[in-house]
Amino acid sequence: MIRVFISGSMRIKQLDESVLSRINNILDKEHGIVVGDADGVDSSIQKYLKQKSAKSVRIYCTGSRPRNNIGNWETKNISTTSKPGTRAYFTAKDLEMANDCDYGLMVWDAKSTGTLSNAIELLSRHKKSLVYINKAKKFVTVSDVKDLEKLLQYMAPSSLEKAEVKLKLKTQIGALGNEQTQMFA
């Protein structure tokens, strides 16, 4: 079964009709869905999936129980040695979702480093993601480094600077670019 990792910015509480349409396509094709337990996009996705009576959903959380599991779906609890509440603690579940999926659907505010990191993780695993840029009301497919660079153009300079500090974007892009160049050499 194809699995789609759906994630997004915690600041986004309302899902655009374009995103809901994509989720409907995923459900119509009977693909599995993996989603986190955070507030914002994760909980909004969960509410919509419950409304649609979705069955093939797995909620990922770090620790013993999810913060949100609105549909009482199966959970996958991820163990980590990182300190609870830290970025590394919550990133552990995102890395596992990136491993367990085939594709990603991201809903992004053009600021969230967590959502951006998820798209980068998928790219590093040679998996595509479709990123919905909420303010621009536009989808961007991320399937290679050039696509990632296009996606970054939607960020304000201050958000890009923060992402560079948190994610070491230049280093990651360089590594991904070298890997893709070697694939075709």
N, CA, C and O of each residue as an XYZ file, in Angstrom:
740
protein
N       0.843     -1.186      0.000
C       0.000      0.000      0.000
C       0.883      1.243      0.000
O       1.856      1.329      0.750
N       0.538      2.182     -0.834
C       1.235      3.472     -0.858
C       0.829      4.264      0.375
O      -0.347      4.329      0.734
N       1.835      4.871      1.022
C       1.575      5.690      2.211
C       2.020      7.124      1.950
O       3.086      7.371      1.385
N       1.181      8.058      2.371
C       1.468      9.479      2.204
C       1.652     10.109      3.577
O       0.799      9.982      4.455
N       2.769     10.783      3.744
C       3.115     11.510      4.962
C       2.541     12.913      4.808
O       2.985     13.678      3.951
N       1.553     13.252      5.638
C       0.956     14.583      5.578
C       1.393     15.352      6.816
O       1.237     14.876      7.940
N       1.936     16.535      6.604
C       2.369     17.354      7.739
C       2.240     18.821      7.374
O       1.896     19.177      6.248
N       2.525     19.657      8.355
C       2.473     21.080      8.077
C       2.746     21.919      9.296
O       3.034     21.421     10.385
N       2.648     23.183      9.079
C       2.980     24.188     10.087
C       1.964     24.189     11.225
O       0.759     24.066     11.003
N       2.466     24.328     12.426
C       1.593     24.374     13.598
C       0.753     25.645     13.629
O      -0.301     25.679     14.265
N       1.214     26.689     12.945
C       0.468     27.955     12.927
C      -0.774     27.907     12.049
O      -1.672     28.736     12.199
N      -0.833     26.950     11.139
C      -1.969     26.837     10.221
C      -3.044     25.980     10.880
O      -2.824     24.808     11.186
N      -4.196     26.577     11.088
C      -5.301     25.879     11.759
C      -6.423     25.496     10.801
O      -7.232     24.616     11.099
N      -6.468     26.159      9.652
C      -7.533     25.956      8.661
C      -6.915     25.421      7.374
O      -5.928     25.966      6.881
N      -7.495     24.359      6.833
C      -6.987     23.769      5.598
C      -7.728     24.332      4.397
O      -8.957     24.400      4.390
N      -6.980     24.732      3.390
C      -7.536     25.269      2.157
C      -8.248     24.159      1.375
O      -7.892     22.985      1.478
N      -9.245     24.549      0.603
C      -9.994     23.591     -0.229
C      -9.077     22.809     -1.166
O      -9.333     21.637     -1.445
N      -8.018     23.440     -1.651
C      -7.077     22.754     -2.545
C      -6.399     21.585     -1.834
O      -6.182     20.528     -2.426
N      -6.070     21.785     -0.568
C      -5.441     20.723      0.227
C      -6.455     19.613      0.497
O      -6.130     18.431      0.385
N      -7.672     19.991      0.850
C      -8.710     18.991      1.112
C      -8.987     18.148     -0.135
O      -9.246     16.949     -0.038
N      -8.931     18.782     -1.298
C      -9.121     18.061     -2.550
C      -8.020     17.014     -2.746
O      -8.292     15.896     -3.185
N      -6.788     17.379     -2.423
C      -5.671     16.421     -2.529
C      -5.856     15.271     -1.541
O      -5.597     14.114     -1.873
N      -6.300     15.588     -0.340
C      -6.553     14.534      0.652
C      -7.661     13.610      0.157
O      -7.578     12.392      0.316
N      -8.693     14.190     -0.439
C      -9.767     13.362     -1.006
C      -9.228     12.414     -2.071
O      -9.646     11.257     -2.139
N      -8.309     12.889     -2.901
C      -7.695     12.024     -3.919
C      -6.941     10.870     -3.265
O      -7.013      9.730     -3.726
N      -6.218     11.175     -2.187
C      -5.470     10.143     -1.458
C      -6.436      9.097     -0.900
O      -6.191      7.894     -0.996
N      -7.526      9.570     -0.323
C      -8.527      8.658      0.231
C      -9.210      7.846     -0.870
O      -9.429      6.646     -0.707
N      -9.546      8.491     -1.989
C     -10.194      7.792     -3.107
C      -9.306      6.675     -3.654
O      -9.806      5.640     -4.096
N      -8.003      6.884     -3.624
C      -7.067      5.868     -4.121
C      -6.733      4.828     -3.052
O      -5.968      3.895     -3.295
N      -7.322      5.003     -1.862
C      -7.125      4.090     -0.735
C      -5.667      3.962     -0.319
O      -5.211      2.885      0.065
N      -4.944      5.070     -0.400
C      -3.577      5.108      0.105
C      -3.624      5.241      1.618
O      -4.579      5.775      2.183
N      -2.586      4.753      2.254
C      -2.461      4.937      3.688
C      -1.964      6.340      3.989
O      -1.320      6.974      3.152
N      -2.263      6.817      5.178
C      -1.844      8.154      5.589
C      -1.106      8.051      6.906
O      -1.577      7.412      7.847
N       0.064      8.690      6.968
C       0.794      8.827      8.219
C       0.815     10.312      8.563
O       1.126     11.157      7.724
N       0.480     10.609      9.806
C       0.379     12.002     10.246
C       0.837     12.090     11.696
O       0.709     11.137     12.464
N       1.368     13.240     12.048
C       1.828     13.459     13.411
C       0.699     13.824     14.349
O      -0.475     13.837     13.977
N       1.094     14.124     15.588
C       0.127     14.371     16.659
C       0.100     15.818     17.137
O      -0.489     16.113     18.177
N       0.731     16.724     16.392
C       0.837     18.125     16.829
C      -0.462     18.884     16.583
O      -1.350     18.422     15.867
N      -0.546     20.054     17.193
C      -1.636     20.980     16.896
C      -1.369     21.602     15.522
O      -0.319     21.362     14.927
N      -2.287     22.377     15.032
C      -2.116     23.034     13.728
C      -2.544     22.118     12.608
O      -3.633     21.547     12.648
N      -1.692     21.973     11.604
C      -2.040     21.160     10.433
C      -2.317     19.712     10.833
O      -3.293     19.123     10.368
N      -1.466     19.125     11.696
C      -1.672     17.718     12.074
C      -3.076     17.496     12.637
O      -3.788     16.599     12.185
N      -3.476     18.297     13.609
C      -4.805     18.091     14.208
C      -5.925     18.451     13.225
O      -6.992     17.837     13.255
N      -5.696     19.434     12.361
C      -6.692     19.778     11.338
C      -6.871     18.626     10.344
O      -7.991     18.305      9.947
N      -5.761     18.017      9.953
C      -5.816     16.847      9.067
C      -6.583     15.726      9.758
O      -7.450     15.092      9.156
N      -6.258     15.487     11.024
C      -6.938     14.423     11.768
C      -8.450     14.660     11.835
O      -9.235     13.732     11.646
N      -8.851     15.895     12.102
C     -10.284     16.211     12.159
C     -10.956     15.907     10.817
O     -12.044     15.333     10.770
N     -10.291     16.302      9.730
C     -10.865     16.070      8.405
C     -10.940     14.572      8.102
O     -11.938     14.086      7.571
N      -9.871     13.848      8.447
C      -9.860     12.412      8.190
C     -10.941     11.695      8.996
O     -11.554     10.745      8.508
N     -11.173     12.142     10.214
C     -12.251     11.546     11.023
C     -13.604     11.832     10.376
O     -14.458     10.950     10.288
N     -13.790     13.069      9.927
C     -15.038     13.459      9.255
C     -15.278     12.589      8.024
O     -16.422     12.265      7.706
N     -14.199     12.207      7.329
C     -14.302     11.386      6.116
C     -14.298      9.889      6.430
O     -14.317      9.064      5.517
N     -14.273      9.538      7.723
C     -14.251      8.132      8.175
C     -13.077      7.360      7.587
O     -13.219      6.198      7.205
N     -11.931      8.002      7.518
C     -10.728      7.376      6.969
C     -10.282      6.222      7.860
O     -10.326      6.313      9.087
N      -9.860      5.153      7.229
C      -9.471      3.944      7.964
C      -7.953      3.743      8.009
O      -7.404      3.430      9.065
N      -7.285      3.916      6.895
C      -5.856      3.606      6.812
C      -5.009      4.787      7.256
O      -4.290      5.387      6.457
N      -5.104      5.114      8.553
C      -4.390      6.251      9.131
C      -3.554      5.738     10.285
O      -4.018      4.922     11.081
N      -2.333      6.208     10.377
C      -1.472      5.903     11.514
C      -0.952      7.219     12.078
O      -0.428      8.055     11.342
N      -1.099      7.394     13.379
C      -0.638      8.597     14.072
C       0.725      8.306     14.688
O       0.905      7.315     15.395
N       1.676      9.185     14.408
C       3.033      9.048     14.955
C       3.213     10.030     16.098
O       2.802     11.188     16.023
N       3.832      9.541     17.146
C       4.117     10.409     18.281
C       5.446     10.007     18.898
O       5.921      8.885     18.719
N       6.025     10.929     19.616
C       7.226     10.646     20.384
C       6.774     10.490     21.826
O       6.033     11.322     22.351
N       7.221      9.430     22.451
C       6.801      9.187     23.821
C       5.712      8.142     23.885
O       5.490      7.394     22.933
N       5.033      8.098     25.020
C       4.102      7.004     25.280
C       2.709      7.182     24.679
O       2.030      6.197     24.391
N       2.279      8.431     24.488
C       0.939      8.621     23.922
C       0.880      9.905     23.103
O       1.576     10.874     23.407
N       0.042      9.910     22.056
C      -0.047     11.094     21.194
C      -0.740     12.270     21.885
O      -1.614     12.092     22.734
N      -0.327     13.465     21.497
C      -0.997     14.674     21.978
C      -2.389     14.764     21.371
O      -3.333     15.195     22.033
N      -2.514     14.363     20.124
C      -3.803     14.349     19.421
C      -3.930     13.035     18.661
O      -3.024     12.647     17.923
N      -5.048     12.357     18.840
C      -5.420     11.204     18.025
C      -6.948     11.229     17.941
O      -7.640     10.432     18.575
N      -7.441     12.159     17.149
C      -8.857     12.500     17.087
C      -9.726     11.332     16.627
O     -10.870     11.204     17.064
N      -9.196     10.482     15.752
C      -9.966      9.350     15.245
C      -9.663      8.033     15.934
O     -10.132      6.982     15.496
N      -8.881      8.076     17.012
C      -8.486      6.847     17.718
C      -7.890      5.809     16.771
O      -8.198      4.621     16.860
N      -7.032      6.277     15.863
C      -6.373      5.381     14.923
C      -5.190      4.677     15.597
O      -4.818      4.969     16.733
N      -4.630      3.753     14.851
C      -3.408      3.075     15.273
C      -2.318      4.124     15.499
O      -2.238      5.114     14.772
N      -1.492      3.900     16.501
C      -0.385      4.831     16.740
C       0.946      4.113     16.594
O       1.047      2.900     16.775
N       1.944      4.884     16.269
C       3.317      4.392     16.268
C       4.092      5.321     17.194
O       4.299      6.497     16.895
N       4.510      4.766     18.315
C       5.230      5.530     19.322
C       6.724      5.397     19.065
O       7.260      4.292     18.987
N       7.379      6.532     18.936
C       8.803      6.565     18.623
C       9.586      6.872     19.896
O       9.287      7.826     20.614
N      10.581      6.052     20.154
C      11.452      6.283     21.307
C      12.636      7.132     20.876
O      13.126      7.016     19.752
N      13.087      7.985     21.783
C      14.255      8.814     21.525
C      14.940      9.116     22.850
O      14.311      9.120     23.908
N      16.218      9.366     22.770
C      16.965      9.750     23.972
C      17.004     11.267     24.135
O      17.563     11.779     25.105
N      16.413     11.975     23.191
C      16.389     13.440     23.263
C      15.497     13.898     24.405
O      14.554     13.208     24.793
N      15.808     15.061     24.930
C      15.055     15.618     26.052
C      13.623     15.941     25.605
O      13.425     16.604     24.587
N      12.619     15.470     26.373
C      11.224     15.759     26.018
C      10.963     17.257     25.831
O      11.446     18.093     26.595
N      10.191     17.560     24.801
C       9.830     18.942     24.514
C      10.792     19.676     23.593
O      10.483     20.773     23.128
N      11.955     19.088     23.320
C      12.930     19.756     22.451
C      12.614     19.466     20.983
O      11.851     18.557     20.657
N      13.222     20.262     20.117
C      13.069     20.058     18.676
C      13.505     18.648     18.288
O      12.820     17.985     17.509
N      14.623     18.186     18.815
C      15.133     16.848     18.500
C      14.155     15.760     18.948
O      14.007     14.738     18.279
N      13.500     15.984     20.067
C      12.535     15.029     20.593
C      11.393     14.819     19.595
O      11.044     13.684     19.273
N      10.823     15.906     19.115
C       9.703     15.806     18.183
C      10.146     15.437     16.772
O       9.374     14.837     16.024
N      11.368     15.784     16.398
C      11.880     15.446     15.071
C      12.012     13.937     14.898
O      11.932     13.435     13.777
N      12.213     13.216     15.984
C      12.371     11.756     15.900
C      11.171     11.110     15.193
O      11.349     10.206     14.376
N       9.958     11.566     15.502
C       8.760     10.989     14.855
C       8.701     11.393     13.382
O       8.281     10.605     12.535
N       9.123     12.622     13.080
C       9.110     13.072     11.687
C      10.062     12.235     10.829
O       9.741     11.889      9.692
N      11.221     11.918     11.378
C      12.182     11.091     10.641
C      11.611      9.702     10.370
O      11.814      9.136      9.296
N      10.901      9.166     11.345
C      10.288      7.850     11.171
C       9.172      7.905     10.127
O       9.021      6.975      9.334
N       8.393      8.981     10.121
C       7.340      9.112      9.103
C       7.961      9.220      7.717
O       7.437      8.658      6.756
N       9.078      9.941      7.609
C       9.767     10.054      6.321
C      10.258      8.688      5.841
O      10.260      8.407      4.642
N      10.670      7.851      6.776
C      11.089      6.492      6.417
C       9.920      5.637      5.957
O      10.039      4.864      5.006
N       8.789      5.781      6.639
C       7.660      4.869      6.445
C       6.716      5.243      5.309
O       5.772      4.503      5.032
N       6.944      6.367      4.647
C       6.020      6.803      3.594
C       6.626      6.623      2.206
O       7.803      6.295      2.052
N       5.791      6.846      1.216
C       6.244      6.834     -0.179
C       6.303      8.246     -0.754
O       7.137      8.545     -1.608
N       5.406      9.112     -0.276
C       5.309     10.501     -0.743
C       4.941     11.396      0.427
O       4.519     10.924      1.483
N       5.110     12.702      0.219
C       4.710     13.659      1.237
C       3.764     14.705      0.692
O       3.844     15.093     -0.473
N       2.865     15.156      1.553
C       2.000     16.297      1.280
C       2.178     17.240      2.454
O       1.812     16.914      3.584
N       2.739     18.408      2.187
C       3.052     19.374      3.239
C       2.212     20.636      3.052
O       1.975     21.081      1.929
N       1.771     21.197      4.167
C       1.030     22.458      4.159
C       1.907     23.438      4.929
O       2.107     23.292      6.134
N       2.426     24.434      4.224
C       3.522     25.235      4.759
C       3.188     26.716      4.789
O       2.559     27.246      3.873
N       3.616     27.372      5.849
C       3.420     28.816      6.004
C       4.620     29.623      5.506
O       4.675     30.836      5.711
N       5.571     28.971      4.862
C       6.805     29.590      4.351
C       7.697     30.101      5.484
O       8.571     30.939      5.264
N       7.465     29.584      6.707
C       8.293     29.930      7.860
C       8.735     28.692      8.628
O       9.884     28.604      9.059
N       7.838     27.747      8.798
C       8.069     26.590      9.657
C       9.279     25.784      9.206
O       9.319     25.260      8.093
N      10.269     25.695     10.099
C      11.446     24.883      9.775
C      11.130     23.392      9.898
O      11.775     22.569      9.248
N      10.152     23.040     10.718
C       9.781     21.633     10.839
C       9.214     21.089      9.538
O       9.599     20.009      9.091
N       8.313     21.825      8.940
C       7.720     21.400      7.669
C       8.771     21.391      6.561
O       8.819     20.463      5.753
N       9.601     22.412      6.527
C      10.685     22.466      5.535
C      11.629     21.293      5.722
O      12.050     20.667      4.749
N      11.960     20.996      6.960
C      12.836     19.865      7.262
C      12.235     18.552      6.768
O      12.955     17.689      6.266
N      10.912     18.398      6.909
C      10.256     17.178      6.427
C      10.401     17.031      4.912
O      10.664     15.937      4.415
N      10.230     18.126      4.184
C      10.402     18.073      2.723
C      11.848     17.716      2.364
O      12.087     16.965      1.418
N      12.800     18.247      3.112
C      14.216     17.941      2.871
C      14.507     16.479      3.193
O      15.223     15.810      2.448
N      13.955     15.979      4.297
C      14.149     14.570      4.664
C      13.613     13.648      3.574
O      14.258     12.660      3.219
N      12.445     13.966      3.048
C      11.898     13.145      1.971
C      12.806     13.191      0.742
O      13.077     12.162      0.124
N      13.265     14.370      0.399
C      14.154     14.518     -0.751
C      15.440     13.712     -0.553
O      15.936     13.090     -1.492
N      15.974     13.724      0.659
C      17.209     12.975      0.929
C      16.988     11.464      0.816
O      17.942     10.705      0.644
N      15.735     11.034      0.911
C      15.383      9.621      0.765
C      14.860      9.316     -0.647
O      14.315      8.241     -0.897
N      15.032     10.266     -1.552
C      14.599     10.126     -2.951
C      13.089      9.966     -3.067
O      12.592      9.212     -3.903
N      12.369     10.689     -2.214
C      10.910     10.676     -2.226
C      10.412     12.080     -2.533
O      10.978     13.069     -2.068
N       9.353     12.152     -3.315
C       8.778     13.446     -3.692
C       7.826     13.947     -2.617
O       7.217     13.177     -1.876
N       7.725     15.260     -2.566
C       6.687     15.857     -1.733
C       6.007     16.959     -2.531
O       6.595     17.591     -3.409
N       4.770     17.155     -2.193
C       3.986     18.234     -2.762
C       3.740     19.206     -1.618
O       3.094     18.864     -0.628
N       4.257     20.415     -1.760
C       4.174     21.405     -0.693
C       3.166     22.475     -1.092
O       3.300     23.121     -2.131
N       2.159     22.647     -0.249
C       1.180     23.704     -0.465
C       1.629     24.918      0.333
O       1.719     24.872      1.560
N       1.911     26.003     -0.379
C       2.336     27.240      0.277
C       1.060     28.019      0.571
O       0.414     28.560     -0.326
N       0.727     28.056      1.836
C      -0.577     28.554      2.277
C      -0.852     29.995      1.837
O      -1.930     30.282      1.315
N       0.095     30.891      2.039
C      -0.137     32.301      1.685
C      -0.255     32.508      0.187
O      -1.062     33.313     -0.276
N       0.559     31.774     -0.571
C       0.552     31.916     -2.031
C      -0.581     31.114     -2.674
O      -0.893     31.307     -3.849
N      -1.194     30.215     -1.900
C      -2.256     29.338     -2.414
C      -1.762     28.590     -3.655
O      -2.415     28.558     -4.698
N      -0.577     27.989     -3.493
C       0.078     27.342     -4.624
C       0.777     26.064     -4.167
O       1.333     26.006     -3.070
N       0.741     25.038     -5.025
C       1.478     23.800     -4.778
C       2.831     23.864     -5.479
O       2.936     24.371     -6.596
N       3.859     23.349     -4.820
C       5.189     23.216     -5.413
C       5.634     21.771     -5.198
O       5.658     21.290     -4.066
N       5.983     21.086     -6.274
C       6.505     19.731     -6.171
C       7.996     19.812     -5.868
O       8.731     20.565     -6.507
N       8.430     19.034     -4.891
C       9.852     18.986     -4.540
C      10.347     17.576     -4.838
O      10.103     16.637     -4.080
N      11.051     17.451     -5.968
C      11.587     16.156     -6.363
C      13.091     16.192     -6.615
O      13.714     15.155     -6.847
N      13.672     17.395     -6.570
C      15.125     17.526     -6.706
C      15.577     18.831     -6.048
O      14.760     19.605     -5.549
N      16.875     19.057     -6.057
C      17.448     20.225     -5.380
C      16.942     21.529     -5.994
O      16.694     22.496     -5.273
N      16.790     21.562     -7.295
C      16.282     22.785     -7.937
C      14.875     23.128     -7.435
O      14.554     24.294     -7.205
N      14.049     22.104     -7.271
C      12.700     22.327     -6.730
C      12.781     22.870     -5.310
O      12.029     23.773     -4.943
N      13.684     22.328     -4.520
C      13.859     22.797     -3.146
C      14.281     24.260     -3.138
O      13.776     25.052     -2.342
N      15.194     24.616     -4.013
C      15.646     26.007     -4.098
C      14.499     26.937     -4.508
O      14.408     28.063     -4.020
N      13.626     26.466     -5.404
C      12.442     27.261     -5.778
C      11.528     27.456     -4.570
O      10.984     28.539     -4.356
N      11.369     26.401     -3.793
C      10.522     26.464     -2.607
C      11.051     27.513     -1.620
O      10.274     28.266     -1.033
N      12.354     27.556     -1.446
C      12.960     28.503     -0.508
C      12.727     29.955     -0.910
O      12.791     30.846     -0.063
N      12.462     30.201     -2.177
C      12.209     31.564     -2.650
C      10.929     32.153     -2.074
O      10.722     33.365     -2.137
N      10.069     31.308     -1.513
C       8.831     31.791     -0.902
C       9.047     32.298      0.529
O       8.142     32.868      1.139
N      10.240     32.083      1.044
C      10.526     32.492      2.424
C      10.989     33.942      2.477
O      11.718     34.405      1.600
N      10.560     34.652      3.512
C      11.070     35.997      3.771
C      12.535     35.864      4.202
O      12.921     34.842      4.770
N      13.349     36.886      3.937
C      14.764     36.804      4.317
C      14.989     36.437      5.789
O      15.888     35.655      6.100
N      14.187     36.989      6.681
C      14.370     36.673      8.107
C      14.050     35.206      8.400
O      14.725     34.580      9.217
N      13.034     34.656      7.748
C      12.682     33.238      7.928
C      13.759     32.338      7.338
O      14.079     31.287      7.894
N      14.310     32.760      6.211
C      15.383     31.996      5.577
C      16.620     31.970      6.469
O      17.284     30.940      6.582
N      16.931     33.095      7.100
C      18.072     33.153      8.023
C      17.873     32.202      9.200
O      18.794     31.481      9.582
N      16.666     32.201      9.776
C      16.368     31.292     10.892
C      16.486     29.837     10.452
O      17.013     29.001     11.187
N      15.996     29.540      9.254
C      16.079     28.170      8.737
C      17.536     27.765      8.514
O      17.907     26.615      8.751
N      18.351     28.698      8.063
C      19.778     28.405      7.876
C      20.422     28.038      9.202
O      21.191     27.080      9.280
N      20.114     28.791     10.235
C      20.689     28.515     11.557
C      20.210     27.159     12.088
O      21.013     26.355     12.560
N      18.900     26.910     12.007
C      18.336     25.678     12.571
C      18.658     24.437     11.747
O      18.955     23.379     12.302
N      18.599     24.563     10.433
C      18.696     23.392      9.565
C      20.003     23.277      8.790
O      20.264     22.243      8.175
N      20.819     24.313      8.810
C      22.057     24.326      8.008
C      21.716     24.049      6.542
O      22.225     23.113      5.924
N      20.832     24.903      6.014
C      20.296     24.709      4.667
C      21.375     24.603      3.589
O      21.322     23.711      2.743
N      22.343     25.505      3.617
C      23.379     25.490      2.570
C      24.124     24.166      2.560
O      24.419     23.620      1.496
N      24.425     23.652      3.739
C      25.128     22.370      3.837
C      24.254     21.241      3.303
O      24.725     20.389      2.550
N      22.978     21.237      3.696
C      22.077     20.180      3.236
C      21.854     20.233      1.725
O      21.849     19.203      1.051
N      21.670     21.436      1.209
C      21.460     21.582     -0.237
C      22.706     21.138     -0.994
O      22.614     20.470     -2.024
N      23.872     21.516     -0.472
C      25.124     21.090     -1.097
C      25.255     19.571     -1.124
O      25.634     18.995     -2.143
N      24.943     18.931     -0.014
C      25.022     17.468      0.068
C      24.021     16.810     -0.880
O      24.357     15.852     -1.576
N      22.799     17.323     -0.907
C      21.788     16.768     -1.808
C      22.180     16.969     -3.268
O      21.992     16.077     -4.095
N      22.721     18.137     -3.579
C      23.170     18.421     -4.938
C      24.284     17.497     -5.369
O      24.284     17.005     -6.497
N      25.235     17.256     -4.480
C      26.348     16.331     -4.795
C      25.840     14.921     -4.999
O      26.301     14.217     -5.897
N      24.897     14.502     -4.178
C      24.337     13.164     -4.296
C      23.616     13.003     -5.626
O      23.755     11.973     -6.286
N      22.848     14.011     -6.022
C      22.113     13.922     -7.284
C      23.065     13.958     -8.472
O      22.836     13.276     -9.471
N      24.127     14.746     -8.370
C      25.130     14.792     -9.445
C      25.793     13.423     -9.606
O      26.009     12.967    -10.729
N      26.116     12.769     -8.489
C      26.763     11.452     -8.549
C      25.832     10.394     -9.112
O      26.292      9.442     -9.743
N      24.535     10.540     -8.896
C      23.570      9.572     -9.431
C      23.601      9.551    -10.952
O      23.369      8.508    -11.563
N      23.883     10.687    -11.565
C      23.834     10.787    -13.021
C      25.222     10.813    -13.662
O      25.349     11.012    -14.870
N      26.243     10.615    -12.859
C      27.624     10.640    -13.400
C      27.968      9.342    -14.074
O      29.079      9.187    -14.582
